[in-house]
Amino acid sequence: MTLFERLRADAGADWDAYVAHPFVEALGRGDLALAAFRRYLIQDYLFLIQFSRAYALAAYKSETLADLRAAAATLAALSDTEMKLHVACCAEWGIGEAAMAAEPEALETVAYTRFVLERGMAGDRLDLEAALAPCVLGYAEIGARLARGGIDAANPFAAWIRTYAGADYAEVAQASSATLERLWAQRGSEARYASLRDTFVQATRLEAAFWEMGWRAG
């Protein structure tokens, strides 16, 4: 069992509440209220700005060139792929990037992103990766599940599903998982596991709260 698999199993019901949240289920069916998706999308744009900072911090915390490059690659994927998706989707509804950047951060956005940054600043790269993993690896799991059996082209959220079910994002997730495993092999111990588990579970709960923030807007 990999470290991620162990953490995911120990997250239990919290993980299920995240990856199978009603927001996610409605998105997969294509009947999610557009107001809910719009709220989520704008906040996720702001979220990704802070997560980009988290990966810049990960690069700073790296002790090897391989880990620094892995952090830089994920930072590029966030800024060059995910954020462009958000900008393109919002442009379809007449919302420009300047308007998204000017939107106030929701409390859920602040709580989640600052928790991740705090774990990274207080701990080492392994602590930070444990806080980041629910987002990066959870979205890959969600994308793969929603795409199972094919993606309905009539689904208004098909582009979102394709992004997280696609090969490019799968590569990002695999690299993140590999980094987590390498750091665990270098720095991990059973004495540290409980702290990493607590960080992972809290980040998972904050992910579910982020979905809920969007869901309430519908």
C-alpha positions, 0 to 999 in steps of 0.5 A, a space after each residue: 500500500 502506498 502512502 496515499 492509499 493508506 492516507 485515503 483509507 484512513 480518511 474513510 467517510 471524509 474522503 467519500 464525502 469529498 469525492 462523492 459530494 452532491 456537487 460532484 454528482 450533479 456535475 457528472 449528471 450535467 444538472 448542476 445549477 449554473 449559479 453553483 458552478 459559477 460560484 465554484 469556478 470563480 472561487 477555484 480561480 482564487 484558490 489556484 492562485 494560492 495553491 500556486 504559491 504553495 507549490 512555489 513554497 514546495 520548490 523552496 522547501 525541496 532538498 533535491 533538484 528532482 523535487 524542485 523540478 516536480 514542484 515547478 512542473 505542478 506549478 506550471 500545470 496549475 497556472 498554464 492548464 487549470 487556470 486557463 480552463 477557469 478563464 475560458 469557462 467564465 468567459 462564456 458567461 461574460 465574466 473576465 479574468 479581471 472580474 474573477 481576480 477582483 472577487 473577494 475570497 470566500 471563507 472556505 477558500 481562505 480556510 483551505 488555502 491558508 491551512 495548506 500554506 501554514 502546514 508547508 511553512 511550519 513543516 517540511 516538504 512532506 508535511 506540505 505534500 500531505 496537505 496538497 494531496 487531497 486536491 491533486 490526487 482527489 481531482 484525478 479520482 473524481 475526473 476518472 470516475 465521472 468519465 467512466 463510461 464516456 463523457 456526454 458531449 451535451 453535458 455543460 460541464 464536459 470540458 471540466 470533466 475532460 480536463 481532470 479525466 485527461 492524460 495531462 492531468 493524470 500525469 500531474 497526479 502521478 508525479 504528485 503521488 511519486 513525489 509523496 512516496 519519495 519523500 515518505 521513503 526519505 523522511 517518513 516514519 511511523 512516528 510521523 504518520 499520525 501527524 501526516 494523517 491528521 493533515 491529510 484528513 483536515 485537507 480532505 474535509 476542507 475540500 468537501 467544505 469547498 464543494 459545499 460552498 459552491 453547492 449552496 450558491 445553487 
